[in-house]
Amino acid sequence: MTIKELDNIRASKKDLIAVRRLVKEEGEKLAKKTGYRKQVLVCGGTGCTSSHSMKVIERLEQTLAELGLDDVLVVKTGCFGLCSLGPIMIVYPEGAFYSQMTPEHAETVVRQHLVKGGSIVKELLYAGTVTESGDIIPFAETPFYKKQMRIALRNCGVIAPEDITEAIAAGDYAALEKALTTMTPDDVISEMLASGLRGRGGAGFPTGRKWSFAKASQGDVKYVCCNADEGDPGAFMDRSVLEGDPHCVLEAMAIAGYAIGSHYGYIYVRAEYPVAVERLNIAIDQAREYGLLGKNILGSGFDFDIEIRLGAGAFVCGEKTALMTSIEGHRGEPRPRPPLPAVKGLFGKPTILNNVETWANVNPIIMNGAAWFSSIGTESSSGTKVFALGGKITNVGLVEVPMGTTLREIVEEIGGGIPGGKKFKAAQTGGPSGGCIPASCIDTPIDYDSLIAIGSMMGSGGMIILDEDSCMVDISKFYLEFTADESCGKCTPCRIGTKRLLQLLTKITEGKGEPEDLDKIEELANHMKQSSLCALGQSAPNPVLSTMRYFRDEYEDHILRKECKAKVCKALMSYYIDPDKCRGCTLCARNCPVKAISGSVKQPHVIDRTKCVKCGLCESNCKFGAIERR
Amino acid sequence: MSEKKSTFHGTAAQKAELQAVIEESKHIPGSLVHVLQRAQGIYGYLPIEVQTFIAEGMGVSLSEVYGVATFYSQFSLTPKGKHRISVCLGTACYVKGSDKILEAVEKELGIKCGECTEDGLFSIDSCRCVGACGLAPVMMIDDEVYGKLEPGKVKAIIAKYREA
């Protein structure tokens, strides 16, 4: 591949991609030049494929073929972000945003909208794009999208990730070209340093400094690694980048290879992400075929290639030294530092390791410059951050906002608030290593340092919203179960500490807690933070410490009053049937696995608390909301 | 290694397939995890016989193979069901009550998480996040994802696999 050939690919698909980024009128003008009257983009990310978006594509193509509509292009893209309303489908040039599509809906859209002279099927649109008066507004102006700024996710939901020509036309590999042809390795590193980009995997270490250390390390062989072992349960931004724009990661790794003098990269990705793995494999094959990986890239004399290694389900392998041990084929146990990986990393060679989202920021920094990037966000945390918004929130999905956006903006505006009229209680960030942001801190601007100041941490970007029905002691116990399970066992403070913390929390949730348990938790937690070998053990106590800091009253309720106000802890609550609401439909009695419910037809039923195992099946089945927790 | 009496019955074709994987991988540094993944794909699990075969083929000790096989949660030393049920216990699913989904599955099948039914039809595992958080709570049966679950829906979903 020569630079001229790369330019030709860009030129051939430039308009096609531009239609997907433009507002209506300009898009319509441009669409005429592309040969496609309409482009239909359907999400092929894990969220939407799980709700059967592939069947939507199938029916679209069938119906289009049946009607002979060959000027409509169907594109399978990555994630659009609004996962709770999937499958999502966008029609350009109008930008009509259809949500919760079924194959039947897809057929309706083809017959009423995509045919020549057709018009938008308003009742199938995402409700947020239709105003009360019935006008259609562009989805970019809906509350969910308006405050977002897509840098890392710039191509997700815009291009077909399995087609390298679309990726090139959308801007991928332009930064590699620029770096190889106009910049020295030192130029690249100074640009990265000046951008202020910090590692998006959680720790927030400046990326440019990491690269400069590795460049300074002497060695004939160096490695560039990508951490795609997204272990925080509830975070899925790395997966979405890999599924939606895998080439941006390959390109960035090659740029880093050029900067530090490395010719080989590894991507360590979770085996639990089959779609991401498949698209990465396709992307690597295509990049090699196009000469964008391999020998003498773009005629520059620079060689770089990448290999995928699949993780096998171990949270600790998200820790950098453990990840490298795992790539080497061993039990993924962490190693003491120093030596730093930049000096002695993978296979004992100087290595840099960055997370997927970090890599996704490299192209825009090289293309637009460090000054542009550092103008976004806050002084100490430049750029944007992608959050996987989940839990008790209306708009579950992926959002990318400038650093410094407040939690209130994310929850109330972008997230659409808490469903069911419930009250916001806290946001959990940073997963099993992080902490919670209580309602009292909802106006905190979110960046690396402000989160640490309030006892939480950025983490990789999982953001779980909790409402008044969530018990903070139970959530801490949940995370400790996770870390106790995932502790690799190499060092004692983590191996024993997580177990003992979990025992104490279990005791409290079972109503057997004693007042001195809280002091024991704090003492043990501090030991673990100071003496564990790696970040897993050092940060495992964070969820407990942070909830004890802001919700100590809940711990005290459990211990002193044997009460769980959220009615989550089973030992401290029981189910009860409200006789005024019960219609005597017998559904609960028939389905109760332990026959604890009795009553005659059309008469209020009663739960025998001595038999009830509190499985909650009656509550989930009752159509009249008659089952209460007390 | 106090494994129960082995019920392993590997075929010659499976052995040949694994042999080929070992041959193509043994010179690549750090490929043991990869070989175990492929072996589990071939046999469905990693009985001690398979681990021994890999150790000999790769020229590493059995303890090294066993150490790696028992470290990662993806690997199983016991057979799994024909239909593998995996209930997500990631945070997004947990706060939406996935623990109750798991209980409902366990009750429906009369086995605990990590076990396999006697007829070999179902096994239950928990997993940490399949990345479909928008559909929480979710479970997977084989490659199919079931989202927005409630305990009351579990029975009907499992019944489909009983009939099939």
HADDOCK unambig.tbl for C-alpha pairs under 7 A between the chains (distance, minus, plus):
assign (segid A and resid 46 and name CA) (segid B and resid 131 and name CA) 6.74 0.50 0.50
assign (segid A and resid 46 and name CA) (segid B and resid 132 and name CA) 6.17 0.50 0.50
assign (segid A and resid 47 and name CA) (segid B and resid 131 and name CA) 6.92 0.50 0.50
assign (segid A and resid 47 and name CA) (segid B and resid 132 and name CA) 4.51 0.50 0.50
assign (segid A and resid 47 and name CA) (segid B and resid 134 and name CA) 6.50 0.50 0.50
assign (segid A and resid 50 and name CA) (segid B and resid 145 and name CA) 5.41 0.50 0.50
assign (segid A and resid 83 and name CA) (segid B and resid 134 and name CA) 4.88 0.50 0.50
assign (segid A and resid 84 and name CA) (segid B and resid 134 and name CA) 4.21 0.50 0.50
assign (segid A and resid 84 and name CA) (segid B and resid 135 and name CA) 6.03 0.50 0.50
assign (segid A and resid 233 and name CA) (segid B and resid 90 and name CA) 4.46 0.50 0.50
assign (segid A and resid 233 and name CA) (segid B and resid 91 and name CA) 5.50 0.50 0.50
assign (segid A and resid 233 and name CA) (segid B and resid 128 and name CA) 5.51 0.50 0.50
assign (segid A and resid 233 and name CA) (segid B and resid 129 and name CA) 5.02 0.50 0.50
assign (segid A and resid 234 and name CA) (segid B and resid 90 and name CA) 5.78 0.50 0.50
assign (segid A and resid 234 and name CA) (segid B and resid 91 and name CA) 5.31 0.50 0.50
assign (segid A and resid 234 and name CA) (segid B and resid 92 and name CA) 5.20 0.50 0.50
assign (segid A and resid 234 and name CA) (segid B and resid 129 and name CA) 6.15 0.50 0.50
assign (segid A and resid 234 and name CA) (segid B and resid 133 and name CA) 6.50 0.50 0.50
assign (segid A and resid 236 and name CA) (segid B and resid 131 and name CA) 5.48 0.50 0.50
assign (segid A and resid 272 and name CA) (segid B and resid 130 and name CA) 6.53 0.50 0.50
assign (segid A and resid 312 and name CA) (segid B and resid 72 and name CA) 5.47 0.50 0.50
assign (segid A and resid 312 and name CA) (segid B and resid 73 and name CA) 6.60 0.50 0.50
assign (segid A and resid 312 and name CA) (segid B and resid 74 and name CA) 5.12 0.50 0.50
assign (segid A and resid 313 and name CA) (segid B and resid 72 and name CA) 5.43 0.50 0.50
assign (segid A and resid 313 and name CA) (segid B and resid 73 and name CA) 5.07 0.50 0.50
assign (segid A and resid 313 and name CA) (segid B and resid 74 and name CA) 5.33 0.50 0.50
assign (segid A and resid 314 and name CA) (segid B and resid 72 and name CA) 5.52 0.50 0.50
assign (segid A and resid 314 and name CA) (segid B and resid 73 and name CA) 6.39 0.50 0.50
assign (segid A and resid 327 and name CA) (segid B and resid 30 and name CA) 6.05 0.50 0.50
assign (segid A and resid 328 and name CA) (segid B and resid 29 and name CA) 6.62 0.50 0.50
assign (segid A and resid 328 and name CA) (segid B and resid 30 and name CA) 4.00 0.50 0.50
assign (segid A and resid 329 and name CA) (segid B and resid 30 and name CA) 3.87 0.50 0.50
assign (segid A and resid 329 and name CA) (segid B and resid 31 and name CA) 5.56 0.50 0.50
assign (segid A and resid 329 and name CA) (segid B and resid 32 and name CA) 5.16 0.50 0.50
assign (segid A and resid 329 and name CA) (segid B and resid 33 and name CA) 5.39 0.50 0.50
assign (segid A and resid 330 and name CA) (segid B and resid 68 and name CA) 6.05 0.50 0.50
assign (segid A and resid 331 and name CA) (segid B and resid 67 and name CA) 6.74 0.50 0.50
assign (segid A and resid 331 and name CA) (segid B and resid 68 and name CA) 4.97 0.50 0.50
assign (segid A and resid 331 and name CA) (segid B and resid 71 and name CA) 5.95 0.50 0.50
assign (segid A and resid 390 and name CA) (segid B and resid 92 and name CA) 5.49 0.50 0.50
assign (segid A and resid 390 and name CA) (segid B and resid 133 and name CA) 6.47 0.50 0.50
assign (segid A and resid 390 and name CA) (segid B and resid 134 and name CA) 6.99 0.50 0.50
assign (segid A and resid 391 and name CA) (segid B and resid 92 and name CA) 4.83 0.50 0.50
assign (segid A and resid 391 and name CA) (segid B and resid 95 and name CA) 6.07 0.50 0.50
assign (segid A and resid 391 and name CA) (segid B and resid 96 and name CA) 6.62 0.50 0.50
assign (segid A and resid 396 and name CA) (segid B and resid 134 and name CA) 5.20 0.50 0.50
assign (segid A and resid 397 and name CA) (segid B and resid 134 and name CA) 5.97 0.50 0.50
assign (segid A and resid 464 and name CA) (segid B and resid 92 and name CA) 6.37 0.50 0.50
assign (segid A and resid 615 and name CA) (segid B and resid 100 and name CA) 6.53 0.50 0.50
assign (segid A and resid 617 and name CA) (segid B and resid 151 and name CA) 5.74 0.50 0.50
assign (segid A and resid 617 and name CA) (segid B and resid 152 and name CA) 6.01 0.50 0.50
assign (segid A and resid 620 and name CA) (segid B and resid 150 and name CA) 6.31 0.50 0.50
assign (segid A and resid 620 and name CA) (segid B and resid 151 and name CA) 6.35 0.50 0.50
assign (segid A and resid 620 and name CA) (segid B and resid 152 and name CA) 6.05 0.50 0.50
assign (segid A and resid 621 and name CA) (segid B and resid 152 and name CA) 5.65 0.50 0.50
